[in-house]
Amino acid sequence: MQEITLLMAEFSTIKSNFKLIKYRKIVLASILIGFLTSFLAIALKRGTEHYEEVLFHQATSNKLLFLIFPLIGLTIITILRYFLFKKKKNKGITEIFETTSNRKNSLPSYKIPSHLINGFFTVIFGGSTGIEVSTVVASATVGSVTQEKENILNQHKTELICAGVASGIAALFFSPIAGILFAYEVIAKKVSKIFILTTSIATIIAVLICILLDEKSLFHAPITTWHLKAIPFFILLGIIAGMNSVYLTKCVILFKQKFNAIKKTNQKIILSAILLGISLIVLPQLYGDGYHAIKENLIASNELVLTLPVFITILSIIVFKPIVTSITLAGGGDGGVFAPSIFIGGFVGLLLAIILNTYFGLEVIPLNFMIIGMGAMLSASIHAPFTATFLACGLFHNYNLFIPIFISCFTAKIVAEKICSYTVYSYSKN
C-alpha cells in the first residue's frame, strides 16, 4: 500500500513537472511569436505606406502610370510565385483555416515572405486591397513554424497560430484587444486557457514594440461627442453597411470564379491590369488601400456640402471599390477584404450623413458617421462585431464612439448574415 502511495506521489510530481515545462515553452514561444510578428507587421506597414505614397504621387502627375503600375505589380508577383514560392497561389485566410482544421497540416515557412512581399507589391503598385490579410497569414505562419520546432507544442498549434494572428493585428492597428478578438471570432471560434495565455502574451509584446517604435494611430480626427437622437441613424448605417458587405463578398467570389476560367496567366494579368488601370484613372481614390482618400475626407467631412459631383464621386467609390478589389485579387494580387471594408464603410457613412443633413436637416456629425461606417462594414464583411468595434476605436486611439460603433457593428453583422450566411473567408471552406 505504501509503495502504491509513493508511486502515485512520484507520478503526480512527474505530471506537475511536465506541465511546468510545457507552460514555460508555451510562454517562450508566445514571446518569440509576439516579437517576430510585430516587427514584421510594422516593417510591412511603414514600407507600404511610404512607397504607396511615392508611387501614387508619381501616378497623379502622369496618368499613364495608373495603367502601367498594376501591370508591373501583378507581373512581379507572378514571377516571384513561379521562381521563389513553389508556384503556389496565396489563398489568404483560407490557408489558416485549412491548417487549423487538420492537425497534420501546417503553414510552410515560405508563406511568410510570400505574403509579406506579395502584399507589399500589390498595394504600392495600386492593387485595390490592403496588407492586413497578408500580415495575418504571415503572422499565423510564424506561429505555425514555431509550434513545429517543439513536439511538446504540437497539440497547441491553433493557439500559437492565433497568437501570431493576434499580435500581427495588434501591431498593425496598435489595438491588442482587437487582435485577440479577431483571433477568437475569425480563427479559433472558441476560448481555452492556452488561447488566452498565448494571445495575451503575444499582443502585450506587440504593444511594447509599438511603444518602443513610437507607432501612431492610423488615422487622426477630432472626435468629441455623439448624440442619443442619432441612434436610429446609426442602426440605419449598420443596415446599409450590412447590405454593402454582401455586395463586396459576392463581387470577390464572382470575379474569382470568372478569372479562374481564364487558363493563361498572362491573359489574366493583362486583363486585370487594364481594368484596374482604367478604374484608377477615373477614380484615383481607389489606388492601393485607399487610406489616403479616407484621411483627406476625414479632415473635410464636417464641412462637406452635398453637390451633384460630390454625390456621384462618393457613390462611384462605394459601387466600384468592391469591383476593383475583386479584380485585384482575381488577377493574382495578395490581400483580402479587410482594408476595402474599412474604406467602403467610411464613404458609406459619409454619404449617409451628408444626405441626412442636406435633405432632412438633422445636423448629424459626418466625421462620426465615417468612423462608425468603417467598423460596421468590417463587422459585416468578416462577421466579427467585437473585433470591428475595438478596431474602429483603435484606428483613432479614441473610444468616445464605442457605443454607437458597437450598435452599428452588431446591426451590420446581423443584416449581412440574414442576406448571406457566409463571408469571403467562410465561403472558401464550404
C-alpha positions in Angstrom: 0.0 0.0 0.0 2.9 2.3 0.9 4.5 1.5 -2.4 1.4 2.5 -4.4 1.2 5.7 -2.5 4.8 6.5 -3.3 4.2 5.7 -7.0 1.2 7.9 -7.1 3.2 10.7 -5.5 6.0 10.2 -8.0 3.6 10.2 -10.9 2.0 13.4 -9.6 5.4 15.1 -9.4 6.3 14.0 -12.9 3.0 15.3 -14.2 3.5 18.6 -12.5 7.0 19.0 -13.9 5.7 18.1 -17.4 3.0 20.8 -17.1 5.6 23.3 -15.8 7.9 22.6 -18.7 5.1 22.7 -21.2 3.8 26.1 -19.9 7.4 27.5 -19.9 7.8 26.5 -23.6 4.4 28.0 -24.5 5.3 31.3 -22.8 8.6 31.4 -24.5 7.0 30.5 -27.9 4.4 33.3 -27.4 7.1 35.9 -26.6 9.0 34.9 -29.7 5.9 35.0 -31.9 5.0 38.4 -30.5 8.4 39.8 -31.3 8.7 38.4 -34.8 5.2 39.2 -35.9 5.0 42.7 -34.6 8.3 43.7 -36.2 7.2 42.1 -39.5 3.8 43.8 -39.4 5.3 47.3 -38.5 8.0 47.0 -41.2 5.5 46.0 -43.8 3.1 48.8 -42.8 5.7 51.5 -42.8 7.3 50.3 -46.0 4.0 50.1 -47.8 2.8 53.5 -46.6 6.0 55.2 -47.8 6.2 53.6 -51.2 2.5 53.7 -51.9 2.6 57.4 -51.2 5.6 57.9 -53.5 4.2 55.9 -56.4 0.7 57.4 -56.0 2.2 60.9 -56.2 4.0 59.9 -59.4 0.9 58.5 -61.0 -1.2 61.6 -60.2 1.4 63.6 -62.1 1.4 61.2 -65.1 -1.9 59.3 -65.5 -0.4 56.7 -67.8 1.4 55.3 -64.7 -2.1 54.3 -63.4 -2.2 51.8 -66.3 1.5 50.7 -66.0 1.8 50.2 -62.2 -0.8 47.4 -61.8 0.8 45.5 -64.7 4.2 45.8 -63.0 2.9 44.8 -59.6 0.9 41.7 -60.8 3.8 40.6 -63.1 6.4 40.8 -60.3 4.1 38.8 -58.0 3.6 36.1 -60.7 7.4 35.9 -61.4 8.1 35.6 -57.6 5.4 32.9 -57.2 6.9 30.9 -60.1 10.6 31.1 -59.2 10.6 31.5 -55.4 7.3 30.4 -53.9 6.9 26.9 -55.3 4.3 28.0 -57.9 1.7 28.1 -55.1 -1.0 30.8 -55.1 -1.7 32.6 -51.8 -5.3 31.9 -50.7 -5.4 34.3 -47.8 -7.1 33.4 -44.5 -8.4 30.2 -46.1 -4.8 28.8 -45.6 -5.2 29.3 -41.9 -8.5 27.5 -41.8 -7.0 24.6 -43.7 -4.2 24.3 -41.2 -6.2 24.6 -38.0 -8.8 22.2 -39.2 -6.3 19.4 -39.7 -3.6 18.5 -37.2 -1.4 17.2 -39.9 -1.5 20.4 -42.0 0.9 23.2 -41.4 1.8 26.6 -42.9 5.2 26.3 -44.7 7.8 28.8 -43.8 7.9 30.3 -47.3 4.4 31.7 -46.7 6.0 34.4 -44.5 8.0 36.1 -47.3 5.4 35.1 -49.9 2.5 37.0 -48.2 4.6 39.9 -47.0 6.4 40.6 -50.3 3.3 40.0 -52.5 1.1 42.1 -50.2 3.7 44.9 -50.4 3.9 44.9 -54.2 0.2 44.5 -54.7 -0.6 47.7 -52.7 2.2 50.0 -53.7 1.5 49.4 -57.4 -2.1 50.3 -57.0 -3.8 47.0 -56.2 -7.1 48.0 -54.6 -6.7 45.9 -51.4 -4.6 46.1 -48.2 -1.7 44.5 -46.3 -3.9 43.3 -43.4 -4.7 39.8 -44.7 -1.1 39.4 -45.9 0.1 40.3 -42.4 -2.4 38.0 -40.8 -1.3 34.9 -42.8 2.4 35.7 -42.5 1.9 36.1 -38.7 -0.1 32.9 -38.5 2.8 31.1 -40.3 5.2 32.3 -37.7 3.0 30.7 -35.1 2.8 27.5 -37.1 6.5 27.2 -37.7 7.2 27.9 -34.0 4.9 25.1 -33.0 6.7 22.6 -35.3 10.0 23.2 -33.6 8.9 21.6 -30.3 7.0 18.3 -30.1 5.5 19.4 -26.8 3.8 22.3 -28.6 2.1 20.2 -31.3 -1.2 19.9 -29.6 -1.4 23.7 -29.3 -0.9 24.6 -33.0 -4.2 26.5 -33.2 -3.4 28.6 -30.1 0.1 29.5 -31.3 -1.2 30.4 -34.8 -3.8 32.6 -33.1 -1.0 34.2 -31.0 0.7 35.2 -34.3 -2.6 36.5 -35.8 -3.4 38.5 -32.7 0.0 40.1 -32.4 0.0 40.9 -36.1 -3.3 42.7 -35.9 -2.3 44.4 -32.6 0.9 45.8 -34.2 -0.9 46.9 -37.4 -3.6 48.9 -35.6 -2.0 49.4 -32.1 -5.0 47.6 -30.7 -4.3 44.5 -28.6 -8.0 43.8 -27.8 -8.9 43.9 -31.5 -6.1 41.4 -32.2 -7.2 38.9 -29.6 -10.9 39.3 -30.6 -10.0 38.8 -34.3 -8.1 35.6 -33.4 -11.2 34.4 -31.5 -14.0 35.5 -33.7 -12.5 34.6 -37.1 -9.9 31.9 -36.5 -10.4 29.9 -33.3 -14.1 30.3 -32.6 -13.5 29.0 -29.1 -11.6 30.1 -26.0 -9.3 28.0 -23.8 -6.7 28.8 -21.1 -3.9 28.3 -23.6 -5.6 30.6 -26.1 -5.9 33.3 -23.5 -2.3 32.8 -22.4 -0.7 32.8 -25.9 -2.7 35.6 -27.4 -2.3 37.8 -24.3 1.5 37.4 -24.1 1.9 37.9 -27.9 -0.2 41.1 -28.0 1.5 42.5 -24.9 4.8 42.1 -26.7 3.3 43.7 -29.8 2.1 46.7 -27.8 5.5 47.1 -26.2 7.1 47.0 -29.7 4.6 49.7 -30.9 5.5 51.9 -28.0 9.2 51.3 -28.5 9.0 52.2 -32.2 6.7 55.2 -31.5 3.8 53.8 -33.6 0.9 56.2 -34.1 -2.8 55.6 -34.7 -3.6 55.0 -38.4 -6.0 58.0 -38.6 -6.3 61.3 -36.7 -9.5 63.2 -36.2 -11.1 65.5 -33.6 -13.7 63.1 -32.2 -15.6 64.9 -29.5 -19.2 63.7 -28.8 -22.3 61.9 -30.2 -26.0 62.4 -29.5 -28.6 59.8 -28.4 -31.1 61.1 -31.0 -28.7 59.8 -33.7 -29.0 56.2 -32.6 -31.7 55.3 -35.2 -29.4 56.6 -37.9 -26.5 54.5 -36.5 -28.8 51.5 -36.9 -29.7 52.7 -40.4 -26.0 52.9 -41.2 -25.5 49.4 -39.9 -28.2 48.1 -42.2 -26.7 49.8 -45.3 -23.2 48.7 -44.4 -24.5 45.1 -44.0 -26.0 45.2 -47.5 -22.8 46.7 -48.9 -20.7 44.0 -47.3 -22.8 41.3 -49.1 -22.2 43.1 -52.4 -18.4 43.1 -51.7 -18.5 39.4 -50.8 -20.5 38.5 -53.9 -18.2 40.6 -56.1 -15.0 38.9 -54.8 -16.4 35.4 -55.3 -17.9 36.1 -58.7 -14.7 37.7 -60.2 -12.5 34.9 -58.8 -14.7 32.3 -60.5 -14.8 34.2 -63.8 -11.0 34.8 -63.8 -10.3 31.1 -62.8 -11.9 30.2 -66.2 -9.0 32.1 -67.9 -6.3 29.4 -68.2 -3.4 31.6 -69.4 -1.8 33.5 -66.6 -0.5 36.3 -68.9 -4.0 37.0 -70.2 -5.3 37.1 -66.6 -2.6 39.6 -65.6 -3.1 41.9 -68.7 -6.9 41.9 -68.3 -6.7 42.7 -64.6 -4.1 45.4 -65.1 -6.1 47.1 -67.9 -9.4 47.1 -65.9 -7.6 48.2 -62.7 -5.7 50.9 -64.5 -8.8 52.4 -66.2 -10.6 52.4 -62.8 -7.7 54.3 -61.2 -7.6 56.9 -63.9 -11.3 57.6 -63.4 -11.2 57.2 -59.6 -7.7 57.6 -58.2 -9.1 57.3 -54.7 -9.2 53.6 -55.3 -5.4 53.3 -55.5 -3.9 50.9 -53.1 -5.6 50.6 -49.7 -7.3 53.9 -50.2 -6.4 55.2 -46.8 -5.0 58.4 -48.4 -8.6 59.2 -49.6 -10.0 58.4 -46.2 -7.6 60.8 -44.5 -8.5 63.6 -46.9 -12.2 63.2 -46.3 -11.9 62.8 -42.5 -10.4 66.3 -42.5 -13.1 67.8 -44.7 -16.1 65.7 -43.7 -17.9 68.1 -41.4 -17.7 70.9 -43.9 -18.6 68.8 -46.9 -21.6 70.0 -48.9 -23.7 67.6 -51.0 -23.5 68.7 -54.6 -24.1 66.5 -57.6 -20.4 66.0 -58.4 -19.7 65.1 -54.7 -22.7 62.6 -54.7 -21.6 61.0 -57.9 -17.9 60.7 -56.8 -18.8 59.1 -53.4 -21.4 56.8 -54.9 -19.0 55.7 -57.6 -16.3 54.9 -54.9 -18.8 52.8 -53.0 -20.0 51.0 -56.1 -16.7 50.4 -57.8 -14.3 49.7 -54.9 -15.7 46.1 -54.5 -15.3 45.5 -58.2 -11.7 46.9 -58.3 -10.8 44.9 -55.2 -12.2 41.8 -56.8 -10.2 42.4 -60.0 -7.0 42.8 -58.0 -7.5 39.6 -56.1 -8.7 37.6 -59.1 -5.8 38.8 -61.1 -3.3 37.4 -58.6 -2.9 40.2 -56.1 -2.3 39.5 -52.5 -4.8 40.7 -49.9 -8.4 40.4 -48.7 -11.5 42.4 -47.8 -10.1 44.0 -44.6 -8.9 47.3 -45.9 -11.6 47.6 -48.6 -14.2 47.1 -45.9 -12.8 50.0 -43.8 -12.5 52.1 -46.9 -16.0 51.5 -48.2 -17.6 51.8 -44.8 -16.0 55.3 -44.3 -17.6 56.5 -47.5 -20.9 54.9 -46.9 -21.1 56.7 -43.5 -20.0 60.0 -45.1 -22.6 59.8 -47.9 -25.4 58.9 -45.4 -24.5 61.7 -43.1 -24.4 64.5 -45.7 -27.7 63.2 -47.2 -29.4 63.3 -43.8 -28.0 66.8 -43.2 -28.8 68.2 -46.7 -32.3 66.8 -47.2 -33.6 66.2 -43.7 -31.8 69.0 -41.7 -30.8 66.5 -39.0 -27.3 68.0 -38.2 -25.6 64.7 -37.6 -21.8 64.7 -37.4 -20.4 63.3 -40.7 -17.0 62.6 -39.1 -18.7 60.3 -36.6 -20.6 58.5 -39.4 -17.4 57.9 -41.3 -15.8 56.2 -38.3 -18.9 54.2 -37.4 -19.2 53.1 -41.0 -15.7 51.8 -41.0 -16.4 49.5 -38.1 -19.9 48.5 -39.4 -18.7 47.5 -42.8 -15.8 45.5 -41.4 -18.0 43.7 -38.9 -20.4 42.7 -41.7 -17.7 41.6 -44.1 -15.9 39.3 -41.6 -18.8 38.5 -39.2 -16.8 39.8 -36.3 -18.6 42.7 -34.5 -16.4 42.7 -31.4 -13.3 42.8 -33.4 -14.7 45.6 -35.6 -15.8 47.7 -32.7 -12.5 47.7 -30.9 -10.5 48.1 -34.2 -12.6 51.1 -35.3 -11.8 52.8 -32.0 -8.2 51.7 -32.2 -7.9 53.3 -35.7 -8.1 56.6 -33.9 -7.0 55.7 -30.4 -10.3 57.1 -29.2 -13.2 55.3 -27.6 -15.7 58.2 -27.5 -17.8 56.5 -30.2 -17.6 53.0 -28.7 -21.4 52.7 -28.0 -22.6 53.9 -31.5 -19.9 51.8 -33.2 -21.0 48.7 -31.2 -24.6 49.3 -32.1 -23.9 49.7 -35.8 -21.4 46.8 -35.9 -24.0 44.3 -34.5 -26.7 45.6 -36.8 -24.5 45.3 -39.8 -23.4 41.8 -38.9 -27.0 40.6 -38.3 -28.2 42.1 -41.6 -25.2 40.6 -43.6 -25.9 37.1 -42.1 -29.6 37.3 -42.9 -28.9 38.1 -46.5 -25.8 35.9 -47.0 -24.7 33.2 -44.5 -21.1 33.2 -45.5 -18.1 35.7 -45.8 -15.3 35.7 -48.4 -13.3 33.5 -45.9 -16.0 31.1 -44.8 -17.2 30.6 -48.4 -13.9 29.1 -49.3 -14.4 26.5 -46.5 -17.7 25.3 -47.9 
